[in-house]
């Protein structure tokens, strides 16, 4: 069961810890933080595109073995 509540300026999300790996949650929260920073930035669309491509490339290099490993 997933529960979302809001208190003042905070959103509180509760879910069973078996539902999602803690590493994934940490990466998700980091992405939210980066998106918040990007919204405040005066970066151009082209710079944003280039940065996103670089991040995807780095992510793939870090995680490709998880997706490509053969059982």
BATINU-600980 format. One record per residue: residue number from 0; chain; x, y, z of N, C-alpha, C, CB in turn. Coordinates in steps of 0.2 Angstrom, whole numbers, plus 5000, padded with zeros to 4 digits. Glycine has a CB too. Layout:
N
NODE;seq;mol;n.px;n.py;n.pz;ca.px;ca.py;ca.pz;c.px;c.py;c.pz;cb.px;cb.py;cb.pz
NODE;NUM;A;X;Y;Z;X;Y;Z;X;Y;Z;X;Y;Z
...
***
This chain:
71
NODE;seq;mol;n.px;n.py;n.pz;ca.px;ca.py;ca.pz;c.px;c.py;c.pz;cb.px;cb.py;cb.pz
NODE;0;A;5004;4994;5000;5000;5000;5000;5004;5006;5000;4995;5000;5006
NODE;1;A;5003;5011;4996;5006;5017;4995;5002;5023;4998;5009;5019;4988
NODE;2;A;5005;5027;5002;5001;5032;5005;5005;5039;5004;5000;5031;5013
NODE;3;A;5002;5044;5002;5005;5051;5001;5001;5056;5005;5005;5053;4994
NODE;4;A;5004;5059;5010;5001;5064;5014;5005;5071;5013;5001;5062;5021
NODE;5;A;5002;5076;5014;5006;5083;5014;5005;5086;5020;5003;5087;5008
NODE;6;A;5010;5089;5023;5011;5093;5029;5015;5099;5028;5014;5089;5035
NODE;7;A;5011;5105;5028;5015;5111;5027;5018;5111;5020;5020;5113;5032
NODE;8;A;5025;5112;5020;5028;5111;5013;5031;5105;5012;5034;5117;5013
NODE;9;A;5029;5100;5015;5032;5093;5014;5027;5088;5012;5035;5090;5021
NODE;10;A;5030;5084;5007;5026;5078;5005;5029;5072;5008;5026;5077;4997
NODE;11;A;5024;5068;5011;5027;5062;5014;5024;5056;5010;5024;5062;5022
NODE;12;A;5029;5052;5008;5027;5046;5004;5029;5040;5008;5031;5046;4997
NODE;13;A;5024;5035;5010;5025;5029;5013;5023;5023;5009;5021;5029;5020
NODE;14;A;5028;5018;5009;5027;5012;5005;5031;5006;5009;5029;5013;4998
NODE;15;A;5029;5000;5008;5033;4995;5010;5040;4995;5008;5030;4988;5009
NODE;16;A;5045;4994;5012;5052;4994;5010;5054;4989;5005;5057;4994;5016
NODE;17;A;5050;4984;5005;5051;4978;5000;5049;4980;4993;5048;4972;5002
NODE;18;A;5045;4985;4992;5043;4987;4986;5048;4990;4981;5037;4993;4987
NODE;19;A;5053;4994;4984;5058;4997;4980;5065;4997;4984;5056;5004;4978
NODE;20;A;5070;4995;4980;5077;4995;4983;5079;5002;4985;5082;4993;4978
NODE;21;A;5082;5003;4991;5084;5009;4994;5089;5013;4989;5088;5008;5000
NODE;22;A;5093;5009;4985;5097;5013;4980;5093;5017;4975;5102;5008;4977
NODE;23;A;5087;5013;4973;5083;5016;4968;5079;5023;4971;5077;5011;4966
NODE;24;A;5077;5022;4977;5074;5028;4980;5079;5034;4981;5071;5026;4988
NODE;25;A;5085;5032;4983;5090;5037;4983;5092;5041;4977;5097;5034;4986
NODE;26;A;5092;5037;4971;5093;5040;4965;5087;5044;4962;5094;5034;4959
NODE;27;A;5081;5042;4964;5075;5045;4962;5075;5052;4966;5069;5041;4964
NODE;28;A;5077;5052;4972;5077;5058;4976;5082;5063;4973;5078;5057;4983
NODE;29;A;5088;5060;4971;5093;5064;4968;5091;5068;4962;5099;5060;4967
NODE;30;A;5087;5064;4958;5084;5066;4952;5079;5072;4953;5081;5061;4948
NODE;31;A;5075;5071;4958;5070;5077;4960;5074;5083;4962;5066;5074;4966
NODE;32;A;5080;5082;4966;5084;5088;4968;5087;5091;4962;5089;5086;4973
NODE;33;A;5089;5087;4957;5092;5090;4951;5087;5094;4947;5096;5085;4947
NODE;34;A;5081;5091;4946;5076;5094;4942;5074;5101;4946;5070;5090;4942
NODE;35;A;5074;5101;4952;5072;5107;4956;5078;5113;4954;5072;5106;4963
NODE;36;A;5084;5111;4954;5089;5115;4952;5089;5118;4945;5096;5112;4953
NODE;37;A;5087;5113;4941;5087;5115;4934;5081;5120;4932;5085;5108;4929
NODE;38;A;5076;5119;4936;5070;5124;4935;5072;5131;4937;5064;5122;4939
NODE;39;A;5077;5132;4941;5079;5138;4944;5085;5141;4939;5081;5138;4951
NODE;40;A;5087;5137;4935;5093;5138;4931;5091;5142;4925;5097;5132;4929
NODE;41;A;5096;5146;4922;5095;5149;4916;5098;5146;4910;5097;5157;4917
NODE;42;A;5099;5140;4911;5102;5136;4906;5098;5135;4899;5104;5128;4908
NODE;43;A;5101;5135;4893;5098;5135;4887;5095;5128;4886;5102;5138;4881
NODE;44;A;5090;5128;4881;5087;5122;4879;5093;5117;4876;5082;5122;4874
NODE;45;A;5097;5120;4872;5103;5116;4869;5107;5113;4875;5107;5120;4864
NODE;46;A;5109;5117;4880;5113;5115;4885;5110;5110;4889;5115;5121;4890
NODE;47;A;5103;5110;4890;5099;5106;4894;5100;5099;4890;5092;5108;4895
NODE;48;A;5099;5099;4884;5099;5093;4880;5105;5089;4880;5097;5094;4873
NODE;49;A;5111;5093;4880;5117;5090;4880;5119;5087;4887;5123;5096;4878
NODE;50;A;5117;5091;4892;5118;5088;4899;5114;5082;4900;5116;5093;4904
NODE;51;A;5107;5081;4897;5103;5075;4898;5106;5070;4894;5096;5077;4896
NODE;52;A;5109;5071;4888;5112;5065;4885;5118;5063;4888;5114;5068;4878
NODE;53;A;5122;5067;4891;5128;5065;4895;5126;5061;4901;5132;5071;4897
NODE;54;A;5121;5063;4905;5119;5060;4911;5116;5053;4909;5113;5064;4914
NODE;55;A;5113;5052;4903;5110;5046;4901;5116;5041;4899;5105;5046;4895
NODE;56;A;5121;5044;4896;5127;5040;4894;5130;5037;4900;5132;5044;4890
NODE;57;A;5131;5042;4905;5135;5040;4911;5130;5034;4915;5136;5046;4916
NODE;58;A;5124;5035;4915;5120;5031;4919;5120;5024;4915;5112;5033;4919
NODE;59;A;5120;5024;4909;5120;5017;4905;5127;5014;4907;5119;5018;4898
NODE;60;A;5132;5018;4907;5139;5014;4908;5139;5011;4915;5144;5020;4907
NODE;61;A;5136;5015;4920;5136;5012;4927;5131;5006;4927;5133;5018;4931
NODE;62;A;5126;5006;4924;5120;5001;4925;5119;4996;4920;5114;5005;4926
NODE;63;A;5123;4996;4914;5122;4992;4908;5122;4984;4910;5126;4993;4903
NODE;64;A;5127;4983;4915;5128;4976;4916;5122;4973;4920;5134;4975;4921
NODE;65;A;5118;4977;4924;5112;4974;4927;5107;4972;4922;5109;4980;4931
NODE;66;A;5107;4976;4916;5102;4974;4911;5104;4969;4906;5100;4981;4907
NODE;67;A;5111;4969;4905;5113;4964;4900;5116;4957;4902;5119;4967;4896
NODE;68;A;5116;4956;4909;5118;4950;4911;5114;4944;4910;5119;4951;4919
NODE;69;A;5117;4939;4908;5113;4933;4906;5113;4928;4912;5116;4930;4900
NODE;70;A;5107;4925;4913;5106;4920;4918;5108;4914;4916;5099;4920;4921
***
